[in-house]
Amino acid sequence: MARDVSRETSPAGPAGEVPPEAGSLFPGERLAQAIRYADLLATAGVERGLIGPREVPRLWGRHLVNCAVLGEVVPEGSRVADLGSGAGLPGLVLALARPDLEVTLVEPLLRRTTFLEEVVAELGLTRVEVVRGRAESLHGRRTFDVVTSRAVAPLPRLLEWSMPLVGPHGVMIAMKGSSASEEIREAGPVLARLHCGAPELVTIGAETPSARTQVVRVSWAVPGQVGWRLATRSRGGSDRGTRRGRRHRG
C-alpha cells in the first residue's frame, strides 16, 4: 500500500528558504502549495528515488522557479500534457503557477505516478490528471493545446512522441539547454516528415535571471492541418486515452 506523503514531511521546511521571486510566480494560495510540494520533493521524493539528495539545496532555483517561468509561453486556458513528468517537473509546477490550465501528467513508472497522485490529492489540484503510460499509448486518441517536456529525450525523438498529441492549432513546448540549436538542426528530417512548422527557440525567464532558460516551440506547418496521420485517423480518431489515470476533480 502506498504511503501517505503528507506524513513524510516535517514542518521545518526541508526544501530550504523560499526565494523572493516565488511570490510573483505562484499567485495567492498557490505559493503555500508550492512550498508544500517542494518539501515533499525534498523528503518523500528523495526517499523514493525521484529526486537526488544533491538536488535538495537547489530545488527552488533549478527546478520550481525554472519550471514556473514556462507559464510565460503557455496560452491562457490551455489543455496541457506533460510527457515523462517524473516527479512533476515541469507539469505539476506549471499547474501550481497557472491555475487556469488543465494539466495531464503522463508518466510510465508506477512509483512516480503514485507519488504524483498523492501530491495532487493532498494539494487539492482539481484541474490536474495523472496518467500512467507512455506518450505513444495516447497517440490517435487524445490531443492537447500544449505538449510540454523537460529533459526527456533529444528533439528528434521527442517530436515523434509529442507532435501526435498536439491539436490542430496546438504547440509543442520543450524545455531545452545549451544543445537546443544543435538538436533543432538534427531534427530537420523529422520536422519535414511530420509536416511541422519551423521551430522557434525562445528564451524565457528574462525577468527572473536565476531561472532564465530556453524552450523549443513547434507547431504544425499549416494551422489546422495535422500532419501525423494517426493524430486524426488512428482508431477512429477518438479523443479518449487507452488508460486514463485517476482524474482528480473537486
N, C-alpha and C positions, 0 to 999 in steps of 0.2 A: 504494500500500500504506500502511495506517495506521501511524503512528509508535508506538513503544512509549513510553507515558507515563512508565515507570519511569526512562527515560534523560533526562528533561527537567527533573529537579529536583535541585538541589544539596543537600548535607546541611546547609546553613547555616540552614534553616528560613525559607524565603521568605515564609511566611504570618505571620510575626511571633510574638510571645510568646503562649503558651497561657494563657488566663485561669484562675484558680483553680477556678471553678465547673465547668470542663470535666471535672475528675476525678470529680465525682459524676454527671455526665450521661452519660459514656461509661465503662462499667464494665470493669475489668480490662484485658485486651489491646486492647479497643476504643478506648481513648484513643490508643494508638500508631497505630492505623489511622486514627482521626480526624485526627491530626496529619499523617499522610502524605497523606490526602485533601485537607486544607487546603492543603498545599504544592503538590499537583498542580493545584488550582484557581488558585493564585497564579502558576503558571508555565504549564503546558500549557493550562490553562483560559483564561488571558489571551491567549496566543498564538493560540489557535483561535477567539477571539471569543466565548467562553462567559461570561466574567466581564469586566467593565470594569476597566481598570487602577486607577481610583479606588476600587474596591471592595476591593482587596487589604488596605489597612490595617485594614479593619473586617470582614474575613471571619469572624473568630471571633464577635464580638459580634452583628453584624447578620444573619449567615447561619447558621453552625453551631450556636451556642448557641440562637439564636432558633428554629431548626428542631427542635433536640433536645427542647425542652420540649413539643413536640407529643405526645410519648410519654405525657404525663400523662393524655390523654383517649382513648388507643387501648387497647382491651381486650387482655388477655394472649392470646397465641397467634393473633392475628388474621391473616387474609389481606388484605393492603393493596395497593391500586392507587394510584399517584401519577400524576396526569394532568399532562401538559405538564412533565415532570420537568426538562427543560433540562439543567443541569449536575449534577442530583441533589438539588435543593432543592425540597421537604423530604424526598423519599423515601429517598435514599441516606443522608442524615444520620439519619433515623429508623431505618433498618436498622442503622446503627452503634450507635445509642443503645439499641436494643431487639433483642437477638439472638433473642428468642422469636418475632419476627414473620417472616412470609413476605411479601416486598415485590416488587411488579411495577412497574417504572418504564416508563411509557408516554410516548413522545416521537416526534413525526413526522419530525424532521430528522436526516439521516444523520450529519452531523458531531457532533451531540450524542450520538446512540446509540453511535457509535464510541468516543467518549470514555468514556461510561458503561460500556460493555462492557470496555474496557481497565482502568478503575479497579476494577470489580467483580472481574475476574480477578486483578489484582495484589494486592488486599486479601484475596482468598480468601473472598468473601462468598457462601457456598454456598446461602443462602436468598434470594438476590436474582436476579430475572429482568429482562432488558431487552427491551422490545417496541417495535419501530419501527412507529408508526402513530398514527392519531388515535383518540380515545375512541370515536367512532362505529363504528369498524371492529370493536369488541368488543361492541357492543350486541346483546343477544339471544343471545350466545354464551358470555359469561363473567360471573360475578358475584363480588363480594368482600364481606368483612365490613366493611371500611372503605375509602372512596374519599377521597383527600386531594388538595389542590392548594394552590398559593401564587402569587398574582399572575398568574393565568391569564386570568380573564375576570370581568366583572360577574356577580353572583349569579344573575340570571335565566337567562343563557346557560349558566353553569356548572352549574346544576341540570339542564338538558336534556342536558348531556354526562355528568354524574356519576351521576344517580339511576338510569338504566338499568343501571348496573354495580353498584348497591347490592343486596345479597342481601335476602331477605325480612325478616331480623332485623338487617340491617346499618345503617350510618350513613354519611352524607357529612360530612366534617370539612374545612372550607375555612378556611385562614388568611386573615384579612382585617384591614384597617387601620381608620382613623378613619371611613371611609364605610360600615362594616358595617351600622349601623342603617338608614341610608337605603336601602341595597341590599336589605335584608330587606323594607322597605315596597314597593319597586318590584317585588319578586319575588312579590307576592301572587297574581296571576293564574296564574303558572307553578306555584306551590306547589299551588294548588287543582286545576289541570288534571292534574297528576301524582299527585294524592292523597297529598301529603306531609303529615307532621305539622307542628305549629308549630315554627318554627326556634328554636333556643336560641343565644344569644350568650354565649359563655363566655370568661372571662379566664384565660389560662394563664401559667405562669412566675412565680407570685406569690412563690416562694422564690428566684427569680433575677431581681431587679428590672431588670437590664440587658436581659433577654430577654422581659419581660412583653409579651404581645400578645393579640389576640382571635381566636377561631375561631367560625365559624358551624356549628352541628351540626344536621343534618336527617335524620330517619328517616321511615319510612312511617307514614301516619296510623293504619293498622290493622296491628299487628305480624303478620308472616307473610303479609300480603296486598300483593303488589307491584302498584302502580297503573299503571305504564307498560307497555302491552301487550306491546311487543317483549321486555321483560325476561324474560317467561315463555313467549311463543309464537313469536317470530320464528325461522324456520328450524329448527323442531323443538325449540327450547329447549336446544340443545346448549350445553355448558359449555366449549367449545373456541374459541380465538381464531382469527380469519381468518389471522393471521400471527403466530405466537409468535416472540418474539425468542429469542436464544440463552440457554438456561437453564443457569446455572452451578451445577453440583452437585458435591459432593465425592466 
